[in-house]
Amino acid sequence: MPVELPEHLPDRLTVTLWDFSWYVRAGEGDAFADLDACFAAAVERGYNTVRVCAMPFLLFGSGIDHTSLTFTPLGGEYGQRTRWYDVRSTVRMDGRQHLLDLFTAARRHDCYVILSSWEYQQSPCFLDSPAWADALFAVPAKDRADVLADALADLVAFLGEHDLADRIAFVELHNEVQGTRLADVAEDGERPIAALRPLLENAVERFRERHPRQLVTANYAGVPVAEMRHLPTNVDVAVFHPYVYGVLGELVETFALRDDERPFAQERAYAELLRPGAPPVDEWRLPETERWRARATIMRQRELYAHDWCDPAKWDRWLYDRYGEHRVAMDEKLRLWIDVAADWAAANGVPLVFGEGWVGYTPLHGTFEEGPVGAAFCERAVQLSQDVGAWGTVVCSNAAPQHPMWGDVPLQRRLNEAFLAS
């Protein structure tokens, strides 16, 4: 039976990605210091939905005191020029109360929230101690999906007790499941997506037993076109993150930013990417007392180094110089992925959402995705989302209060209004 959307939810979701930033950057002067102002700015730009790490395990599964949580920067200047990691102040809060504050602000501004978790990726690296990460890793890999399902079910019940559950657009067991430590369950030689399917399907049913009318799903990095048969078929929403990379992928490959088995091209990086005074890659490390944070995130050290120490103009120039070689392939990949995602959603009778996407992970002050090429790519992606009848989409993953692209109000408003009018 096709999934029918609850009548109270919008016909289209225009999504802005607030991830874990909404709580780790909630200090005075930070991007999320005033949730009401953030929602007002989102509505001004045409958004009706925010997508967040709701820290479900931390608040409802870890046993850590939620009333006195402290989130901090990584340490020193480490991560301060890297997108999403540039936390600048220490924040203390009651985590459950902050969740209620988010939802009450969403209601005041007639917005909705996609509940997710980044906990088996990087959220725990911002706590002031390794307690959150330790509790997550202590859960056996085969049980992690179920534990998340239980925590999210408790979280939804908590919101229901405060008459706020109607603000939930849908629930995701976790962000980009095949790229997380949920995938630790895969045996040697086994594909993570295939290994995860039975566990995710069981976790979906486990959650649904407690909240049968709440939409629940899992989401995937990219669109795994060769493995669609291994996706769980009992989800209520098909959610994918089509980052096509292309020319950005060439940069990542050239400098082995995600391949620790290959040497880092240090001298070439000095010449083509880095700012004057950049230390060698092996010398850019977390402070001694903060080294535990490295295991609490999936971020590769050398990629963080490249983002921290790049000259943004050099980085952008590197991409622009080579973009022409990738332009057609990037367009074709985007179209293919969106078509395949839409086909799978239609075959399984579920609505389709693109909760993140388009080019890929760029440095904080890089402007490739905000510039003329990237903005045109965003426009094509939103148009394609509209063409295939997606329920929800993003303008761009970088279009959120914690990123410079938030300042481009006309682009966001124009693309969101076009999508909502479809």
C-alpha positions as a printed NumPy array, in Angstrom:
array([[  0.   ,   0.   ,   0.   ],
       [  1.361,   3.458,  -0.868],
       [  2.212,   5.607,   2.126],
       [ -0.306,   8.377,   2.686],
       [  1.081,  11.573,   4.151],
       [ -0.616,  12.825,   7.322],
       [ -3.019,  15.631,   6.467],
       [ -1.355,  18.129,   8.813],
       [  1.995,  17.973,   6.976],
       [  2.833,  20.299,   4.056],
       [  2.423,  19.168,   0.447],
       [  6.091,  20.054,  -0.095],
       [  8.986,  20.276,   2.358],
       [ 11.608,  22.97 ,   1.787],
       [ 14.421,  21.789,   4.022],
       [ 17.266,  23.666,   5.7  ],
       [ 19.961,  21.532,   7.324],
       [ 20.554,  22.527,  10.953],
       [ 22.201,  19.176,  11.843],
       [ 23.932,  19.25 ,  15.271],
       [ 24.77 ,  22.945,  14.901],
       [ 21.494,  23.996,  16.526],
       [ 22.792,  22.869,  19.917],
       [ 26.591,  23.036,  19.674],
       [ 26.376,  26.603,  18.304],
       [ 23.741,  27.964,  20.654],
       [ 25.983,  30.26 ,  22.722],
       [ 25.772,  34.032,  22.85 ],
       [ 26.568,  35.467,  19.437],
       [ 26.485,  32.044,  17.759],
       [ 24.422,  31.159,  14.696],
       [ 21.711,  29.494,  16.809],
       [ 21.761,  31.756,  19.838],
       [ 18.14 ,  32.736,  19.132],
       [ 16.01 ,  29.91 ,  17.763],
       [ 13.068,  32.21 ,  17.087],
       [ 15.264,  34.467,  14.972],
       [ 16.597,  31.438,  13.096],
       [ 13.102,  30.193,  12.281],
       [ 12.027,  33.674,  11.224],
       [ 15.028,  33.88 ,   8.903],
       [ 14.23 ,  30.42 ,   7.533],
       [ 10.638,  31.401,   6.747],
       [ 11.89 ,  34.59 ,   5.107],
       [ 13.973,  32.4  ,   2.784],
       [ 11.039,  30.129,   1.956],
       [ 11.76 ,  27.175,   4.232],
       [  9.092,  25.279,   6.137],
       [ 11.214,  22.426,   7.549],
       [ 14.467,  22.058,   9.475],
       [ 16.444,  18.833,   9.677],
       [ 18.367,  18.182,  12.875],
       [ 20.391,  15.733,  14.865],
       [ 17.988,  15.441,  17.78 ],
       [ 20.701,  13.729,  19.906],
       [ 18.226,  10.905,  20.714],
       [ 20.752,   8.509,  22.226],
       [ 22.333,  11.215,  24.355],
       [ 18.983,  12.403,  25.702],
       [ 17.133,   9.101,  25.973],
       [ 19.603,   6.219,  25.82 ],
       [ 23.008,   7.101,  27.208],
       [ 22.266,   7.531,  30.894],
       [ 24.159,  10.857,  30.817],
       [ 22.54 ,  13.674,  32.799],
       [ 20.684,  15.654,  30.136],
       [ 20.133,  18.618,  32.467],
       [ 23.776,  19.726,  32.502],
       [ 25.295,  19.116,  29.083],
       [ 28.334,  21.115,  28.006],
       [ 29.367,  21.447,  24.357],
       [ 32.747,  22.904,  23.451],
       [ 35.047,  23.687,  20.504],
       [ 37.404,  20.902,  19.486],
       [ 40.409,  22.7  ,  20.981],
       [ 42.65 ,  25.58 ,  19.969],
       [ 42.327,  26.546,  16.307],
       [ 41.617,  22.972,  15.268],
       [ 38.543,  22.879,  13.026],
       [ 37.976,  26.627,  13.07 ],
       [ 38.087,  26.956,   9.271],
       [ 36.293,  23.676,   8.597],
       [ 32.593,  23.678,   7.792],
       [ 30.411,  22.263,  10.614],
       [ 33.413,  21.912,  12.945],
       [ 34.017,  25.622,  13.561],
       [ 32.347,  25.679,  16.981],
       [ 33.643,  28.776,  18.778],
       [ 32.089,  28.929,  22.227],
       [ 31.215,  26.694,  25.157],
       [ 27.505,  26.087,  25.657],
       [ 25.783,  24.635,  28.711],
       [ 22.185,  23.473,  28.547],
       [ 19.451,  21.098,  29.554],
       [ 19.302,  19.055,  26.357],
       [ 15.669,  17.998,  26.635],
       [ 14.585,  21.546,  27.376],
       [ 16.545,  22.761,  24.356],
       [ 14.69 ,  20.192,  22.245],
       [ 11.379,  21.555,  23.544],
       [ 12.576,  25.081,  22.769],
       [ 13.29 ,  24.029,  19.182],
       [  9.833,  22.541,  18.734],
       [  7.935,  25.37 ,  20.373],
       [  9.792,  27.831,  18.14 ],
       [  8.947,  25.648,  15.123],
       [  5.28 ,  25.84 ,  16.065],
       [  5.379,  29.607,  16.476],
       [  6.723,  29.912,  12.94 ],
       [  4.556,  27.132,  11.439],
       [  7.576,  24.993,  10.6  ],
       [  8.284,  21.266,  10.87 ],
       [ 11.256,  19.208,  12.012],
       [ 12.916,  16.133,  10.527],
       [ 14.324,  14.18 ,  13.459],
       [ 17.593,  12.388,  12.808],
       [ 20.838,  11.41 ,  14.53 ],
       [ 24.485,  12.108,  13.67 ],
       [ 25.618,  10.332,  16.822],
       [ 27.49 ,   7.491,  15.143],
       [ 29.239,  10.059,  12.918],
       [ 30.4  ,  13.192,  14.75 ],
       [ 27.998,  14.754,  17.248],
       [ 29.778,  13.257,  20.315],
       [ 33.075,  14.99 ,  19.527],
       [ 31.609,  18.298,  20.753],
       [ 30.734,  17.169,  24.289],
       [ 33.175,  18.205,  27.001],
       [ 34.044,  14.58 ,  27.766],
       [ 34.188,  11.238,  25.924],
       [ 31.189,   9.92 ,  27.897],
       [ 28.753,  10.197,  24.977],
       [ 31.135,   8.524,  22.524],
       [ 32.017,   5.811,  25.04 ],
       [ 28.334,   5.009,  25.61 ],
       [ 27.676,   4.806,  21.851],
       [ 30.637,   2.537,  21.15 ],
       [ 29.718,   0.281,  24.078],
       [ 26.569,  -0.767,  22.211],
       [ 27.326,  -3.882,  20.114],
       [ 27.198,  -3.081,  16.407],
       [ 24.293,  -5.469,  15.795],
       [ 22.183,  -3.653,  18.424],
       [ 22.851,  -0.051,  17.444],
       [ 19.917,   0.381,  15.068],
       [ 17.51 ,  -0.992,  17.688],
       [ 18.975,   1.218,  20.399],
       [ 18.5  ,   4.273,  18.189],
       [ 14.94 ,   3.204,  17.401],
       [ 14.16 ,   2.947,  21.118],
       [ 15.745,   6.318,  21.88 ],
       [ 13.847,   7.996,  19.054],
       [ 10.611,   6.367,  20.199],
       [ 11.212,   7.763,  23.693],
       [ 11.976,  11.165,  22.192],
       [  8.771,  11.188,  20.13 ],
       [  6.791,  10.145,  23.212],
       [  8.435,  12.995,  25.138],
       [  7.374,  15.486,  22.47 ],
       [  3.89 ,  14.002,  22.549],
       [  3.695,  14.569,  26.292],
       [  4.324,  18.249,  25.573],
       [  1.803,  18.37 ,  22.698],
       [  4.525,  18.996,  20.122],
       [  4.639,  15.753,  18.118],
       [  2.57 ,  17.289,  15.314],
       [  5.652,  19.351,  14.409],
       [  7.546,  16.2  ,  13.358],
       [  7.779,  15.824,   9.586],
       [  9.305,  12.347,   9.866],
       [ 11.894,  10.386,  11.845],
       [ 15.205,   9.032,  10.517],
       [ 16.952,   6.248,  12.421],
       [ 20.3  ,   7.82 ,  11.54 ],
       [ 21.999,  10.054,   9.029],
       [ 23.702,   8.328,   6.055],
       [ 23.626,   4.877,   7.585],
       [ 26.197,   3.201,   5.329],
       [ 28.83 ,   5.804,   6.262],
       [ 28.46 ,   5.484,  10.028],
       [ 29.596,   3.183,  12.77 ],
       [ 26.296,   1.394,  12.355],
       [ 28.1  ,  -0.21 ,   9.419],
       [ 30.58 ,  -1.862,  11.811],
       [ 28.197,  -4.8  ,  11.65 ],
       [ 29.447,  -5.699,   8.15 ],
       [ 31.81 ,  -8.677,   8.02 ],
       [ 35.039,  -8.555,   6.014],
       [ 34.134,  -8.307,   2.343],
       [ 30.45 ,  -7.676,   3.057],
       [ 28.797,  -4.551,   1.667],
       [ 27.557,  -2.311,   4.506],
       [ 24.23 ,  -1.545,   2.8  ],
       [ 23.415,  -5.242,   2.475],
       [ 24.527,  -5.986,   6.033],
       [ 22.419,  -3.161,   7.425],
       [ 19.15 ,  -3.995,   5.694],
       [ 17.738,  -6.577,   8.162],
       [ 18.85 ,  -4.502,  11.142],
       [ 17.243,  -1.341,   9.786],
       [ 14.05 ,  -3.141,   8.852],
       [ 13.812,  -4.57 ,  12.359],
       [ 14.51 ,  -1.162,  13.909],
       [ 11.804,   0.464,  11.778],
       [  9.265,  -2.091,  13.01 ],
       [ 10.485,  -1.676,  16.57 ],
       [  9.869,   2.067,  16.368],
       [  6.54 ,   1.595,  14.567],
       [  5.194,  -0.678,  17.328],
       [  5.235,   2.342,  19.621],
       [  4.323,   5.051,  17.097],
       [  2.338,   3.419,  14.29 ],
       [  1.203,   6.718,  12.766],
       [  4.605,   8.393,  12.767],
       [  6.568,   8.314,   9.497],
       [  9.925,   6.598,  10.013],
       [ 12.851,   5.836,   7.725],
       [ 16.639,   5.69 ,   7.327],
       [ 18.642,   7.749,   4.882],
       [ 21.586,   7.101,   2.589],
       [ 24.66 ,   8.981,   1.463],
       [ 24.436,   9.46 ,  -2.288],
       [ 22.062,   7.242,  -4.223],
       [ 23.487,   3.69 ,  -4.115],
       [ 22.453,   2.84 ,  -7.674],
       [ 24.094,  -0.591,  -7.703],
       [ 22.594,  -1.655,  -4.376],
       [ 19.02 ,  -0.371,  -4.363],
       [ 17.783,  -3.928,  -3.868],
       [ 19.391,  -3.907,  -0.422],
       [ 17.461,  -0.883,   0.886],
       [ 14.816,  -1.59 ,   3.538],
       [ 11.375,  -1.748,   1.937],
       [  9.336,  -1.068,   5.08 ],
       [ 10.347,   2.604,   5.365],
       [  7.768,   5.385,   5.034],
       [  9.99 ,   7.885,   3.199],
       [ 12.821,   7.444,   0.673],
       [ 15.638,   9.797,   1.725],
       [ 18.874,  10.281,  -0.201],
       [ 21.784,  12.748,  -0.197],
       [ 22.985,  13.2  ,  -3.798],
       [ 26.458,  14.712,  -3.422],
       [ 27.894,  14.241,  -6.917],
       [ 31.447,  15.529,  -6.189],
       [ 32.835,  15.356,  -9.737],
       [ 35.568,  18.006,  -9.83 ],
       [ 35.575,  18.122,  -6.02 ],
       [ 36.068,  14.372,  -6.052],
       [ 39.148,  14.868,  -8.211],
       [ 40.592,  17.21 ,  -5.571],
       [ 39.864,  14.745,  -2.773],
       [ 41.466,  11.934,  -4.784],
       [ 44.476,  13.964,  -5.938],
       [ 45.469,  14.854,  -2.383],
       [ 44.313,  11.537,  -0.822],
       [ 42.2  ,  13.42 ,   1.696],
       [ 40.139,  10.326,   2.525],
       [ 42.666,   7.585,   1.883],
       [ 45.107,   7.102,   4.721],
       [ 46.77 ,   4.228,   2.85 ],
       [ 48.23 ,   6.649,   0.316],
       [ 50.772,   9.392,   1.055],
       [ 49.496,  12.935,   1.405],
       [ 50.751,  15.151,  -1.427],
       [ 52.274,  17.709,   0.958],
       [ 54.471,  19.673,  -1.447],
       [ 51.776,  19.855,  -4.089],
       [ 49.32 ,  20.979,  -1.414],
       [ 51.686,  23.784,  -0.39 ],
       [ 51.856,  24.942,  -3.992],
       [ 48.208,  24.531,  -5.014],
       [ 45.948,  24.654,  -1.939],
       [ 47.421,  25.879,   1.32 ],
       [ 47.949,  29.23 ,   3.013],
       [ 51.433,  30.471,   3.891],
       [ 52.61 ,  29.135,   7.227],
       [ 50.678,  25.866,   7.035],
       [ 52.37 ,  23.18 ,   9.142],
       [ 53.004,  19.691,   7.741],
       [ 49.875,  17.531,   7.848],
       [ 51.214,  15.282,  10.616],
       [ 51.783,  18.262,  12.911],
       [ 48.198,  19.527,  12.755],
       [ 46.603,  17.567,  15.559],
       [ 44.112,  18.055,  18.343],
       [ 45.599,  19.278,  21.627],
       [ 46.853,  16.4  ,  23.761],
       [ 43.933,  16.544,  26.211],
       [ 41.405,  16.518,  23.361],
       [ 42.762,  13.618,  21.287],
       [ 39.786,  11.477,  22.232],
       [ 37.645,  13.639,  19.933],
       [ 39.323,  12.127,  16.866],
       [ 37.645,   8.781,  17.503],
       [ 34.306,  10.488,  18.181],
       [ 34.093,  11.682,  14.561],
       [ 34.363,   9.982,  11.183],
       [ 36.179,  13.038,   9.768],
       [ 39.607,  12.178,   8.356],
       [ 42.426,  14.178,   9.971],
       [ 44.076,  15.103,   6.677],
       [ 40.798,  16.362,   5.181],
       [ 40.247,  18.543,   8.229],
       [ 43.843,  19.782,   7.899],
       [ 43.269,  20.693,   4.248],
       [ 40.102,  22.607,   5.102],
       [ 41.686,  24.371,   8.072],
       [ 44.801,  25.443,   6.198],
       [ 43.638,  25.973,   2.646],
       [ 43.616,  29.344,   0.982],
       [ 39.926,  29.452,  -0.04 ],
       [ 40.779,  31.344,  -3.243],
       [ 43.313,  28.678,  -4.212],
       [ 40.83 ,  25.902,  -3.397],
       [ 38.091,  27.514,  -5.509],
       [ 40.517,  28.244,  -8.348],
       [ 41.612,  24.585,  -8.366],
       [ 37.973,  23.558,  -8.852],
       [ 37.152,  26.204, -11.453],
       [ 40.269,  25.35 , -13.49 ],
       [ 39.106,  21.732, -13.833],
       [ 35.326,  22.08 , -13.737],
       [ 34.979,  22.036, -17.526],
       [ 36.313,  18.459, -17.632],
       [ 33.599,  17.333, -15.2  ],
       [ 30.599,  19.509, -16.038],
       [ 28.737,  17.067, -18.305],
       [ 29.465,  14.058, -16.088],
       [ 28.303,  15.914, -12.976],
       [ 25.041,  16.884, -14.644],
       [ 24.486,  13.35 , -15.874],
       [ 25.241,  11.847, -12.477],
       [ 22.83 ,  14.235, -10.77 ],
       [ 20.067,  13.38 , -13.232],
       [ 20.72 ,   9.653, -12.981],
       [ 20.757,   9.641,  -9.2  ],
       [ 17.579,  11.68 ,  -8.91 ],
       [ 15.812,   9.488, -11.475],
       [ 16.917,   6.275,  -9.743],
       [ 15.865,   7.623,  -6.344],
       [ 12.472,   8.64 ,  -7.734],
       [ 12.019,   5.244,  -9.398],
       [ 12.776,   3.389,  -6.144],
       [ 10.387,   5.643,  -4.219],
       [  7.627,   5.075,  -6.779],
       [  8.191,   1.32 ,  -6.838],
       [  7.872,   1.211,  -3.048],
       [  4.969,   3.658,  -2.802],
       [  6.758,   6.157,  -0.567],
       [  7.397,   9.917,  -0.812],
       [ 10.872,  11.061,  -1.832],
       [ 13.072,  13.568,   0.013],
       [ 16.534,  14.908,  -0.727],
       [ 17.65 ,  15.948,   2.748],
       [ 21.162,  17.008,   1.745],
       [ 23.165,  17.285,  -1.403],
       [ 24.514,  18.637,  -4.539],
       [ 28.283,  19.143,  -5.019],
       [ 29.976,  18.028,  -1.79 ],
       [ 31.993,  18.938,   1.282],
       [ 33.884,  22.201,   0.848],
       [ 35.914,  24.37 ,   3.275],
       [ 34.05 ,  26.885,   5.4  ],
       [ 35.201,  29.9  ,   3.394],
       [ 35.204,  28.216,  -0.004],
       [ 32.601,  29.695,  -2.352],
       [ 32.424,  27.166,  -5.18 ],
       [ 28.94 ,  25.995,  -4.205],
       [ 27.726,  29.534,  -3.471],
       [ 29.295,  30.995,  -6.622],
       [ 27.929,  31.049, -10.169],
       [ 28.678,  27.399, -10.985],
       [ 27.472,  25.999,  -7.67 ],
       [ 24.36 ,  28.171,  -7.538],
       [ 23.391,  27.061, -11.054],
       [ 23.94 ,  23.463,  -9.957],
       [ 21.624,  24.024,  -6.996],
       [ 19.017,  25.442,  -9.344],
       [ 19.19 ,  22.388, -11.632],
       [ 18.971,  20.041,  -8.663],
       [ 15.884,  21.744,  -7.227],
       [ 14.28 ,  21.754, -10.681],
       [ 14.992,  18.03 , -11.086],
       [ 13.571,  17.381,  -7.61 ],
       [ 10.467,  19.213,  -8.71 ],
       [ 10.311,  17.317, -12.016],
       [ 10.288,  13.903, -10.327],
       [  7.667,  14.963,  -7.793],
       [  9.861,  14.874,  -4.686],
       [  8.07 ,  15.65 ,  -1.439],
       [ 11.055,  17.546,  -0.068],
       [ 14.41 ,  18.977,  -1.078],
       [ 17.191,  21.343,  -0.041],
       [ 18.454,  24.395,  -1.893],
       [ 21.909,  23.227,  -0.818],
       [ 23.383,  21.642,   2.292],
       [ 25.29 ,  24.898,   2.872],
       [ 22.09 ,  26.966,   2.951],
       [ 21.688,  27.136,   6.732],
       [ 22.418,  29.645,   9.529],
       [ 25.838,  28.167,  10.334],
       [ 27.163,  28.696,   6.781],
       [ 27.979,  31.855,   4.8  ],
       [ 25.528,  30.832,   2.048],
       [ 22.685,  31.725,   4.435],
       [ 23.339,  35.316,   3.411],
       [ 22.174,  34.675,  -0.163],
       [ 18.516,  35.327,   0.578],
       [ 17.332,  35.866,  -3.045],
       [ 18.648,  32.492,  -4.269],
       [ 17.059,  30.545,  -1.423],
       [ 13.754,  32.37 ,  -1.647],
       [ 13.546,  31.959,  -5.422],
       [ 14.303,  28.227,  -5.442],
       [ 12.093,  27.453,  -2.454],
       [  9.175,  29.395,  -3.873],
       [  9.522,  27.597,  -7.201],
       [  9.567,  24.205,  -5.487],
       [  6.585,  25.021,  -3.286],
       [  4.628,  26.244,  -6.321],
       [  5.198,  22.99 ,  -8.201]])
